């Protein structure tokens, strides 16, 4: 894969982007918690912007396949650099902070689909799972490094200084994208529009197997990220370490599933991995100390590798010319549910405690996983239409 042209600069640009996101997110969550003392506002400041991606999905997502990918990724990184620099301004009111981060969430709705669709062009189709595994491993490593570095920097510097460092990393990501990738035409013809976005989203959502894949990718993940969003209020002095341990667990899971598990065995791991994702958080009802919390977080985060399995299934049910929007819909839905999970977790923690909120959201994640597994088994027993694969789109894509 690393001999494939553009794969290395593609990863480099994403590494800078991921580092900026982790360092900036931790700094922002700390800044808001220091200013307000609210677990809800701290959680929403870190993950709430992802709620805005739902609105972006309604208006912008068709651009994932209909706009030149290099220009979009460079522009997004520069927009995030500017927004993060604004967040670092002294005396910025909390309301203005949320206005900026929600605007960032709106434009970020394009990023996941464009980046994932570009990966399908850089690598051959049969290399997607392995390539996505390396991509996720890099994301895990950059989270480990970003949260650990962010935690250390926050002990030495102010949150606003850390935000400026994150803005500089976003600029580096834009430069790596612009200089390291070639200009490619859009994958689909036509101009991006609200109607084109909705028609293709409806087409993607019309298949029951794809709906189950999307829900499995979104809801258990979102509820567990809601647990993660409470690290700052659960252990203010050790939040960076908890985030880093979670990222390390995610890295281990992606290495194991992407590199060591035989392809024939991967589909069977979707449910066990999603259960692993939530189960360790049930023990937070006992209010464990920082060391045990770090171990539980690392073990649980191995379960994030379930996304590799379900993304592979989603791609097997989707035509190539809609890959960008299909993956974009996944990333937007996942980000939106993560924002919902963070808001829900913060609300419950505000009324009870962070430990209680983590436990309740973990219970919800387990229930959803078991329910979707039962629905999936029922779906597998249904006869397929002769001559077709269940769930594959047969209608032509919109060309507006």
KOLGU-889673 format. One record per residue: x, y, z of N, C-alpha, C in turn. Coordinates in steps of 0.02 Angstrom, whole numbers, plus 32768, in hexadecimal, padded with zeros to 4 digits. Example, Ala and Ser with C-alpha at 12.3 -4.5 7.8 and 13.67 -1.06 7.14 Angstrom:
# KOLGU-889673
82947EE4818682677F1F818682947F5B8186
82827F90816282AC7FCB816582858002818A
***
This chain:
# KOLGU-889673
80297FC48000800080008000802B803F8000
8062803E8025808B807A802980B380857FE9
80B680537FBE80D3805E7F7C80A0807B7F4B
8061807D7F60802D809B7F37803580E77F36
803981067EFC8040814F7EFA800781717F20
801881A47F457FEA81CF7F697FD181B37FAB
7FDD81737FB97FC381587FF87FE681788033
80288180802E804D819E8066803B81E78072
80398212803D80238257804A7FDB825C8061
7FB1822E804A7F6C822C80627F6A822080AD
7F9281F080C57F9581E2810D7FB5821B8133
7FE8823B81168009827281387FDA82AC8143
7FB382BD81107F8482F481187F4F82E4814D
7F3982A5814F7F08829281817F26829181C7
7F66827D81CC7F87827B820D7F8982C1822C
7F9A82F382047F9B8338821E7F55834F8232
7F24833D82097EDF834F82177EC7832E8258
7ED782ED82607EC282C9829D7EE482E582DB
7F2582F582D57F488312830E7F2983548323
7F18837D82F17EF883BD82FF7EB583B38322
7E8F8382830A7E4D837683267E50835F836F
7E7F8333837F7E84831A83C37E9F834F83F3
7ED5837083E07EF183A3840C7EC083DD8414
7EA283F283DD7E72842983E17E3384178407
7E1A83DA83FE7DDE83C584217DE883C2846C
7E2183A584817E2E83A184C97E3883E784E7
7E5B841284C37E65845784DB7E23847C84E1
7DF7847384AF7DB6849584B17D8A847B84E9
7D87843984F27D60841C85287D788434856C
7DBA843985747DD7845185B37DC6849B85BD
7DCC84C285887DBD850A858C7D76851685A2
7D4784F285847D0084FB85947CF184E285DB
7D1084AA85EF7D04849186337D1F84C18667
7D5984DF86597D75850F86887D49854D868D
7D2A856086557D02859D86547CBD85938673
7CA18556866C7C5C854B86817C53851986B9
7C8384EA86C17C7B84B586F27C44848486E1
7C2E848386A27BF58459868D7C0D841D8666
7BFE83DF867D7C0D83A486557BE983A48612
7BAB83BD86117B8483BF85D37BA683EB859F
7BB6842985B27BD4845785817C1A8440856C
7C3F8422859A7C81840885887C7B83D08555
7C4C83A185617C42836985327C2A838184EE
7BFA83B084EE7BDE83C984B07C1283F28489
7C3E841584AC7C71843C84897CA0840F8462
7CAD83D2847C7CDB83A4845B7CB9837C8423
7C7A8367842F7C59833A84007C18835683E3
7BFE838C84017BC183AA83E87BC483C383A0
7BFE83DD83887C0183F483437BEE83BD8311
7BF6837F83267BE4834982F87B99834682EB
7B71836383197B298367830D7B1A839082CF
7B4283C582C47B3883F0828A7B4483CB8248
7B688393824B7B75836E820D7B35835181F0
7B028347821A7AC2832F81FF7AA5836281CF
7AA783A281E17A9083D781B47ABC83DA8176
7AFD83D3817F7B2983D381457B1B83988116
7B08835F81337AF8832581097ABC833380DD
7A8D835A80F67A51836980CF7A6083968094
7A9083C4809B7A9C83F580677ADC83E9803E
7B0E83CA805C7B5083CA803D7B6A83868028
7B4C834F803F7B6B830E80397B7382F67FF1
7B48830D7FC37B5182F87F7E7B9483107F62
7BB183447F817BF2835C7F6B7C2A832A7F76
7C2082F67FA07C5482C47FAC7C6882A07F6C
7C3982987F3D7C4882777EFD7C4882A87EC3
7C3382E77ECD7C2983167E967C5883517E98
7C8883527EC57CB883887ECA7CFF836B7EC9
7D3183917EB07D7683777EAE7D91836B7EF4
7DA7832F7F047DB8831F7F4A7DF383467F66
7E2783537F3F7E6183767F5B7E4E83BD7F71
7E2783DF7F487E1484247F597DE884257F98
7DBB83F47F9D7D8D83F37FD77DB583E68017
7DE283B480177E0783A480547E3583DD8069
7E5583FE80397E80843780497E5784708066
7E1D847E80477DF384B4805F7DD784A780A4
7DC4846980B17DAA845880F47DDF8462812A
7E1C844D811C7E528454814E7E5F849E815C
7E5F84C881287E6A851081327E3085308159
7DF3851A814A7DBA8535816E7DBE852281B8
7DD384E581C77DDA84D1820D7E1384F7822F
7E488505820A7E7F852D82267E668572823A
7E408591820F7E2685D4821E7DF685D2825A
7DC985A1825B7D9A859D82927DBB858F82D4
7DEE856482D47E12855483127E39858F832C
7E5585B782FE7E7785F483137E4686258333
7E0A862A83197DD7865583377DC6863D837E
7DC285FB83887DB285E183CA7DE785F383FE
7E23860183E77E59861284157E58865B842A
7E2A8684840E7E2886CB84207E1686D4846A
7E3B86FD848E7E2B870884D57DE6872A84DD
7DC3871785117D83873685207D4A872284F3
7D5386F084C97D1C86DB849D7CE486BC84C6
7CA786D584C07C6F86BA84E87C61867184D7
7C45864D85077C35860684FD7C0585FE84C2
7BD5862B84BC7BA6862784847BC9862D8441
7BFB8659843C7C21866183FE7C4B862383F0
7C66860584257C8D85C7841D7C61859183FC
7C24858984157BF8855683F87BE3856783B1
7BDC85A783A27BCB85BA835D7C0285A5832D
7C4185B083427C7A859E83177C7E8552830D
7C79852D83447C8284E4833E7C4884C48319
7C0C84E0831E7BD484C582F77BDD84D482AD
7BF9850F829C7C08851D82567C3C84ED823B
7C6E84DE82657CA084AC82507C8084688244
7C52845582707C30841582667C0884138226
7BEB844C82137BC3844E81D57BEE84408198
7C27846181937C51845681587C768414815B
7C7F83F981987CA383B9819F7C7C837F8183
7C3B838981767C128351815D7C2B8336811A
7C4F836080F57C6B834A80B57CAA832080BD
7CD0832C80F37D13831180F77D1782C580F7
7CED82A481207CF1825C81257CE3823980E4
7CAF824E80C17C9F822F80817CD3823B804C
7CED827880487D20828880167D5F825F8024
7D74825D80637DB1823980747DAA81EE8068
7D7181D2807D7D67818A80747D5F8178802A
7D3C81A280057D3581967FBE7D78819A7F9A
7DA281CA7FAE7DE481D17F8F7E0F81937F9D
7E0881767FD87E2E813A7FE87E1C81017FB9
7DDC80FC7FA57DC980C87F767DE780D37F31
7DFB81107F217E1B811E7EE07E6781137EE4
7E8481247F1D7ECD811C7F257EE080D27F27
7EB880AA7F4A7EC680627F517E9880397F25
7EAE7FFE7F107E807FD17EEC7E487FBB7F1A
7E107FA77EFC7DD47F977F237DE07F607F56
7E077F2D7F437E127EF67F727E427F097FAA
7E5F7F457FA77E8B7F5B7FDC7E697F8C800C
7E277F9680047E067FCA802C7E077FBA8077
7DF77F7B808A7DF37F6B80D27E377F7480F2
7E6C7F5B80D17EAF7F6280EC7EC37FAC80EE
7EB37FD080B97EC3801780B87E9C803E80ED
7E5D802C80F57E36804D81297E50803B816E
7E687FFD81757E867FE981B57EC3801381C5
7EEF801D81947F2A8047819F7F15808F81AE
7EE280A7818B7EC780EA81977EAE80F081DF
7E8880BE81F67E6F80C0823B7EA780B8826E
7ED9808F825C7F13808782897F3680CA8292
7F3D80EE825A7F5C8130825E7F32815F8289
7EF0815C82807EC3818582A97ECC817482F3
7ED2813483027EDD812083487F1F81398363
7F548133833A7F96814A83517F968196835B
7F7781BA832D7F76820283347F4B8218836F
7F1781F1837F7EF1820183BB7F1B81F583FA
7F3F81BC83FB7F6B81AF84347F9C81E9843B
7FBE81F984047FF0822E84077FD082728414
7F97827E83F37F7782BF83FB7F5C82CC8440
7F38829A845D7F1D82A4849F7F5382A384D5
7F85827884CC7FBC827784FC7FE382B984F9
7FF282CF84BB8015830F84B37FE9834984CC
7FA8834684BA7F7B837B84D07F76837F851B
7F738345853C7F71834585857FB0836385A3
7FEA835185858029836C859E802E83B78591
801883CC8556801B841485457FED843D8573
7FB3842085837F85844585AF7FA1844E85F5
7FCF842186087FF0842A8649802484628648
803B8473860B806F84A68604805684E785E7
802384E285BB800B851C85967FC1852785A4
7FA7855E858C7F60856B85937F398547855C
7EF8853A85667ED0851B85317ED0854484F0
7ED2858784F57ED285B084B87F1285A78490
7F4B85A084B27F8A8593848E7F878550846A
7F6A851E848B7F6384DC846B7F3584E0842E
7F02850A84317ED7851383F77EFD853183BC
7F2A855F83C97F53857C83937F8185478374
7F9C851B839E7FC484E483837F9B84B68356
7F5D84AA836B7F30848183417F2284A482FF
7F1884E582FF7F0D850A82C17F4885038292
7F85850482AD7FC184FC82837FC384B68264
7FAD848482897FAB843F826E7F7884398236
7F40845C823B7F0F845C82057F2E847A81C5
7F5584AE81CC7F7684CC81927FA784998173
7FCB8475819D7FF9844181837FD3840C815C
7F9883F981757F6E83C881517F5A83E1810C
7F47842181097F33843E80C97F6E843E8098
7FA9844F80B07FE4844F80847FF68409806B
7FF283D780988002839380847FD0837A804F
7F91838C80577F5F837880267F6C839A7FE3
7F7883DA7FE57F8184007FA67FC083EB7F81
7FF683DE7FA5803683CE7F84804083847F77
801F83587F9E802C83117F997FFB82E97F6E
7FC083057F617F8D82E17F3B7F8383027EF7
7F7182DA7EC67F6482F57E837F1B830B7E7F
7F0F83397E517ECA83507E467EA3831A7E22
7E6A83087E3E7E3F82D57E1F7DFB82F47E0F
7DDC82DC7DDB7D9882F47DCD7D6682D57DFE
7D2C82F07E057CF882D17E307CE8828B7E17
7CD1825F7E447CBF821B7E317C7D82187E0B
7C5082487E187C0F82497DF77C04828B7DD6
7BDB828B7DA17BCC82C87D7E7B9482EE7DA1
7B89832B7D8B7B5483537DA97B6F83807DE0
7B4783B07DF37B5C83DE7E277B3E83C97E6A
7B6283D77EA07B4583C87EE37B0783F27EEF
7AD583D57F0E7A9883FA7F1D7A7483D77F56
7A4583FC7F737A1C83E17FA879F383A57F8F
79D583AD7F5479A983777F3A79D283397F27
7A0D83447F097A37830A7EF87A4E82E57F36
7A5F830B7F6A7A7382EC7FA97A3C82C17FC6
7A0082DE7FC879C882B97FE679B4827C7FBC
79B582827F7A79A182497F5079D1820E7F5B
7A12821D7F5C7A4281E77F647A4181CB7FAA
7A3981F67FDC7A3281DE802179F681B08028
79BE81C480097981819A800D798D81587FEA
79B2815A7FB279C1811C7F8E79ED80EE7FB8
7A1F810B7FD97A4A80E480047A2480C6803F
79F680ED805A79D180D88096799980A78085
7989809F8044794E807780317958802C803B
79968016804379A47FCE804B79A87FBC8095
79827F8980A979837F7480EF79C87F5C8106
79ED7F3380DE7A307F1F80F47A5F7F5B80FF
7A5A7F8E80D37A847FC880DD7A6E7FF0811B
7A2C7FF481267A14801781627A307FF681A1
7A2F7FB581A47A497F9281DF7A957F9E81E6
7AB97FA081AE7B007FAE81B17B0D7FF581CB
7AE6802481B27AEE806981C97ADF806F8214
7AA7805282297A95805782707AC98036829D
7AE57FFE82857B197FDD82AC7B59800682B0
7B67802D827C7BA18059827C7B96809682A8
7B5880AD82AE7B4A80ED82CE7B3B80E98318
7B0880C1832B7AEC80C8836E7B1980AD83A5
7B30806E83A37B5C805783D97B9A808383E0
7BB7809783A77BF280C383A77BE1810583C8
7BA9812383B47B97816583CF7B8C8164841A
7B6D813084347B61812D847C7BA2812584A3
7BD180FF84897C1180F684AC7C3B813584A7
7C388158846F7C5B8198846B7C3D81C9849D
7BFC81C384AA7BDE81EB84E07BFF81DD8523
7C10819E85307C36818E856D7C7A81B1856C
7C9C81AE85327CDE81CE852D7CDA82198538
7CA3823885237C9E828185287C9E82998570
7C94826C85A07C92827F85E77CD68278860A
7D0A826685E57D4B825D86057D63829D8627
7D5782D686087D6F831586267D4D83218669
7D0C8314866D7CE9832086AD7CF282E686DE
7CFF82A886C57D09826F86F17D4E82728713
7D81828486EB7DC5828787067DE982C286E7
7DDB830086FE7DF6833B86DD7E42833B86D5
7E66831F87057EAE832087017ECC82E886D7
7EA382B886C37EBD827E869E7E968270865E
7E6F82A186467E468295860A7E71828585CE
7EAA82A885C67ED5829A858D7EEE8252858D
7EFF823785C87F1681F285CD7EDE81C285BB
7EA181CF85D27E6981A385C37E5B81A38578
7E5B81DE85597E5281E085107E8981BB84EC
7EC681C385027EFF81A184E37EFA815684E9
7EE5813D85247EDC80F5852D7EA480DA8500
7E6F810284F97E3A80EE84CB7E5380EA8483
7E7B811A846F7E978119842B7EC680DE8422
7EEC80CD84557F18809384517EF080538447
7EB9804C846D7E8F801184637E72800D841D
7E5E804684027E44804883BE7E7A8033838C
7EB7804983977EEE8036836C7EF87FEA836D
7EF87FCC83A97F017F8483AF7EC97F5F838A
7E8C7F7683927E547F5683707E5A7F5A8324
7E6E7F9383097E757F9A82C17EAE7F6F82A6
7EE57F6C82CB7F1D7F4082B57F067EF882B3
7EE37EE382E77ECE7E9D82EC7E9D7E8A82B6
7E697EB382AD7E357EA3827C7E4D7EAE8235
7E727EE4822A7E877EF381E67EC17EC981CD
7EED7EB381FB7F297E9181E57F2C7E4781F7
7F0D7E33822F7F177DEF82487EDA7DC2823E
7E9F7DDE823F7E627DB582397E567DA381F0
7E4C7D6281DF7E3F7D4F819A7DFE7D708181
7DFC7D8481417DC17DA581267D807D7E8131
7D847D3B812D7D487D1381347D2B7D17817B
7D557D2681AB7D407D2881F17D257D6C8206
7D387DA181E27D267DE581F77CDC7DF08201
7CB07DDA81D37C697DE981DD7C4D7DCE821F
7C6A7D9882397C507D7C82787C647DA582B5
7C927DD482AC7CAA7DFA82E57C837E3B82F1
7C557E4C82C47C337E8C82CA7C0E7E93830D
7BE87E60831F7BC17E64835E7BEF7E5F839B
7C1C7E2D839F7C487E2B83DA7C707E6B83E5
7C887E8A83AF7CAF7EC783B77C847F0183D0
7C467F0583B97C1A7F3B83D17C087F30841A
7C017EF1842F7BF47EE484767C317EF584A0
7C6D7EE584867CAA7EF684A97CB17F4284B1
7C997F67847F7C9D7FAF84807C7A7FCE84BD
7C437FAF84D37C1A7FCC85087C257FAC854C
7C327F6B854E7C317F46858D7C5F7F6285C3
7C9E7F7585B47CCA7F8E85EA7CAF7FCD860C
7C877FF485E97C6C803186077C368022863B
7C1C7FE5863B7BEC7FD3866F7C0B7FD686B4
7C4D7FCB86B77C707FCA86F87C7B80108715
7C6C804386ED7C73808787087C3F8096873D
7C0D806B87447BDD8074877A7C01806E87BE
7C3A804C87BF7C62804587FC7C91807F8808
7C9180B087DA7CBC80EB87DE7D0680D887E7
7D2380B387B77D68809E87BE7D9880DA87BC
7DD480D087D77E07810387D47E23810B878E
7E53813887887E6E814987467E8E810C8725
7EB580E587497ED980AC872B7EA88078870F
7E76806487377E458034871F7E1A805186E8
7E0B809086EC7DE480B086B77E0B80AF8675
7E4C80BA86787E7580B9863C7E768073861D
7E7B803F86467E7A7FFA862D7E377FEB860C
7E007FFD862E7DBD7FF186127DB3801585D0
7DCB805285CD7DC48079858F7DEB805A8556
7E28804485647E52802585307E327FE48516
7E197FBA85447DFA7F7B85307DBB7F888506
7D927FB7851E7D547FC684FA7D627FDF84B3
7D94800884AC7DA18028846B7DB97FF88436
7DCF7FBD84497DDE7F8984177DA07F7C83ED
7D657F83840C7D267F7683E97D167FA683B1
7D397FDF83AE7D2D800D83767D3F7FED8333
7D657FB783347D767F9482F67D397F7682D4
7D017F7282F67CC37F5C82D67CB37F86829A
7CC87FC6829A7CB97FF282627CDA7FD98222
7D167FBB82277D367F9F81EB7D0B7F6A81CB
7CF07F3E81F47CC77F0781DB7C877F2281BA
7C677F5181DB7C277F6B81C17C327F998185
7C697FBE81837C777FE681487C837FBA810B
7CA57F8281147CB07F5380DD7C6D7F3980C4
7C407F2880F27BFE7F1180DD7BD97F4980B8
7BDC7F8580D07BBA7FBD80AF7BD37FC68068
7C157FC1805E7C307FC9801B7C1B7F907FED
7C127F5480097BFC7F1C7FDF7BB47F257FC8
7B8F7F517FE87B497F5D7FD77B3E7F9D7FB0
7B757FBF7F9B7B6F80017F7E7B9680057F3C
7B7980237F077B9E802B7EC87BD980597ED0
7C0B80507EA57C4980777EAA7C3D80C27EA3
7C0F80D67E767C07811E7E6A7BE381427EA2
7BCA811C7ED47BAB813B7F0F7BD4812E7F4E
7C1181157F457C3981037F807C46813F7FAD
7C5681787F8E7C6581B37FB67C2A81CA7FE0
7BEF81CE7FC07BB581E47FE77B9F81B08019
7BA5816F80077B92813A80377BBE813D8075
7BFF8144806B7C2C814A80A47C23818D80C7
7C1581C280A07C08820280BF7BCB820080EC
7B9581DE80D47B5A81D680FE7B6A81B0813D
7B95817D81377BAB815881737BCF818681A4
7C0081AC818B7C2781D681B87BFD820E81D7
7BD0822A81AF7BA5825E81CB7B75824181FF
7B57820881EF7B2B81E8821F7B4F81D5825F
7B8C81BA82577BB381A782927BC581E482BB
7BDB821A82997BED825782BD7BB0827582E0
7B77827482BD7B3A828F82DB7B278268831A
7B28822683157B1681FD83507B4A82058387
7B89821283757BBA822083A97BAB826283CC
7B95829483A57B8082D283C47B4382CA83F0
7B1282A283D87AD7829384017AEC826F8440
7B1A823E84397B31821984747B53824684A6
7B7B8276848D7B9D82A584BA7B6B82D284DE
7B3982EB84B97B06831584D87ADD82EE850B
7ACB82B184F97AA5828785277ACD82778565
7B0D8264855A7B39825485937B42829185C1
7B4D82CB85A27B56830785CB7B18831985F2
7ADD830F85D37A9F831E85F67A9482EF8632
7A9F82AE86267A97827E865D7ACA828B8694
7B08829A86807B3C82A886B27B2B82E786DA
7B0C831886B97AF9835586DC7AC583468712
7A99831587047A63830587337A7982D18767
7AAA82A787557AC0827287837B0B827A8791
7B348255876C7B7D825A87707B9B823E8730
7BD98250871E7BF8823486E27BFB81E886E3
7C0A81C9871C7C0E818087207BCA81608711
7B95817B872D7B52816087217B3F816786D7
7B4E81A186BA7B3E81AC86747B63817B8647
7BA3816E86547BC9813E862D7BA880F98630
7B9580E4866C7B7780A286747B36809C864D
7B0B80CE86517ACA80CC86307AD280CB85E4
7B0180F285CA7B0B80F285817B2880B0856A
7B53809185937B6E804F85807B36801A857E
7B08801D85AD7ACF7FEF85AC7AA77FF9856C
7A9B803885597A778046851C7A9A802A84DF
7ADD803084DC7B03801784A37AFD7FCB849D
7B007FA884D57AF97F5F84D47AB47F4B84BA
7A807F6C84D27A3C7F5C84BD7A347F678472
7A4E7F9F84587A477FAD84117A6D7F7883E8
7AA87F6583FC7ACF7F3483D77AAB7EF183D4
7A907EDB840C7A6B7E9B840C7A2C7E9E83E2
7A0A7ED783E379CD7EDF83BA79DE7EDD8370
7A127F02835B7A267F0283157A3E7EBE82FF
7A607E99832B7A767E55831A7A3B7E28830D
7A077E2E833679CA7E05832B79A97E1782E9
79A57E5882D979877E6D829A79B17E56825F
79F47E5682677A1F7E3E82317A167DF48224
7A0E7DCC82587A037D84824E79C17D79822B
798F7DA0823C794E7D9A821979557DAB81CF
797D7DE081C179877DF4817C79AA7DBE8154
79DB7D9C81727A007D68814F79D47D2D813C
799F7D23816379717CEB815479427CFB811B
793D7D3B810779107D4D80D1792E7D3A808E
79067D1F805F79207D0C801D79327D4A7FF4
79697D467FD0797E7D7D7FA5795B7D797F62
79557DB27F4079397DB37EFD79697D8F7ECE
79507D607EA5797D7D397E7979A77D677E4D
79E87D587E4A7A157D7D7E1F7A307DBD7E3C
7A227DCB7E7C7A3B7E097E9A7A5A7DFA7EDD
7A847E287EF47A9D7E267F387A6F7E507F63
7A5B7E387F9D7A2E7E5F7FC77A4B7EA37FD7
7A217ED77FCC7A337F1A7FE27A5A7F427FB0
7A707F257F777A967F4B7F477A687F787F1F
7A7C7FB67F157A527FE57EEF7A4B7FCE7EA8
7A0F7FD07E8F7A047FC17E4879F17FFF7E21
79DA80347E4579C480717E237A00809A7E0F
79FC80C07DD97A3480EC7DC57A3A81257DF5
7A77813C7DFE7A8381767E2B7A6A81B57E09
7A5681E47E337A4082257E197A7B82497DFA
7A6E82707DC57AA482927DA17A9D82DD7DA1
7A7282F87DCB7A6983407DCD7AA983637DE1
***
